[in-house]
Structure formats: C-alpha cells, structure tokens
Amino acid sequence: MTRPVTSRPPAVKEWRLNLYLSEHDPDTTARIVLDTGDNVLESHAEARRSPYDADVPDIGDELAAGRALIAMGRLLLRAADGDMKAVGAAETEDLSPLWLDRE
C-alpha cells in the first residue's frame, strides 16, 4: 500500500515513568514520577497492612503501586482537560470514571 505524498509517518514518543516503593511495616508507599519530555508529573499512594493480616510485602507493593498509577491517570486526565479547554475545544462529558469529584 502506498501513502499519499502529503502523509507523514507516525510520531513516536517515549515517556519515562519511574515507580519507587518504600516499606515501613505496616505501611507501603508508592511514588511515581512521569517525565513526558515537556512536563513532569508526580503521584503518591499508600497501602497499610492490617495487624490481623499475614505479612506479605508483595500485596502492599501491588496495592500502593496500583493506587499511585490510578492517581497518575487522574492527573493526566486533568491535564488533558485543561489543554482541551485552553485550545477552545467544546465541553465534554466526564473523561473517565477514574476522575472523581472529591479529589
């Protein structure tokens, strides 16, 4: 298949995401730093083990990391919403159920 001369190849971008986990029993903290090349976003989240639960550090890591990733997703959705409004885009409905009013 040939492409018209006016088409351009797809752009490829690389965003760097670093996830840092720290454990201080019974708490696990996750910190995410996302570098898009143009901006740096950061999110945090925690997980706390109940004193009645078995000590399984992987579970705390997964919970804290998952929560921090959800928080990062919310930050990205808010950034996109602000950017769309800045360029005059029409109002849209909720971007995602991850975007909660209370946050």
N, C-alpha and C positions, 0 to 999 in steps of 0.2 A: 504494500500500500504506500502510495506517495502522499506527501503532505504539500499543501499549497506553500508557495514561497513566503507568504506573509506569516505563517505559523512559526512559533518559537518552541524550542524544546522545553520540556517541563523543568521548572526550577526545583532544585534540590537544596534543602536547608538542613542544618544539623543544630539541634538544641541539646545542650548539656544539662543533665539532671543528676544531682548528687543527693543521695539519701544517707543520712547519718543517724545511727541508732545508739542510744546510750541506756544502760540499765543500772538502776539503783533500786534493788529489790525493796518493795514490790512494784516499783514504777518503771516503765519503759517510755522513753521519749524519742520521737522521730522528728527530724528536721530535714526539710527538702529545700534545696536551692536549685532553681531553674534558670539557666543562662540562655537567652534566646539570641544573643549576639547584639540585640538592640536594648534589651531590658533584662533585669534580674529580679525574679520573684522568689519569695521565701514563704514556706508554710511550716507549721509545727502541729504536733498532736501527741497525745499521751495515751497510755494504757496502764491500768492498775490491777494487779492480781489480788483477788480476794484472799484473805488469810485462810479460807477454807478450801481453796483450790490447790491442786498439785503444782509444784514449781516446774513449769515447762516454759523456758525462756522464748522458744520459737513462737509460742502463741502471743506473747506480749509484743514481740517484734512485728508479727503479722498484723495485729490489731493497730498498733501505733503507726506503722507504715501505711496501712490501708486508709486510716483516718487522715493522715497527712497528705496522701495522694488525692483524696476526695477534697480536702481543703484547697489543694493546688488547683484542682479542676474548677472549683468555685472562683478562685482568683482569676483564672484565665477567662472564664465566662464573663465576669465583671469587666475585665479589661476589654474584651471583645465588644461588650455592650457599650462601654464608653467610647470606644473607637468608632462604632457604627453611628452613635449619636453625633460625634464630632464631625463626621463627613456628611451628615444630613440624611441618614437612612431613615426610612419610615419606622415608626414604633413597631416593635414585635411583641409577641406574647412571651411568656416565660421561656427562657432559653433552655432550661433543663429543670427536672425536679430536684437536682442537686443544689439549686440556688434557693436557699431558704431565706425567708424574710427576716428571721430572727438573728441572722448573722451579719 
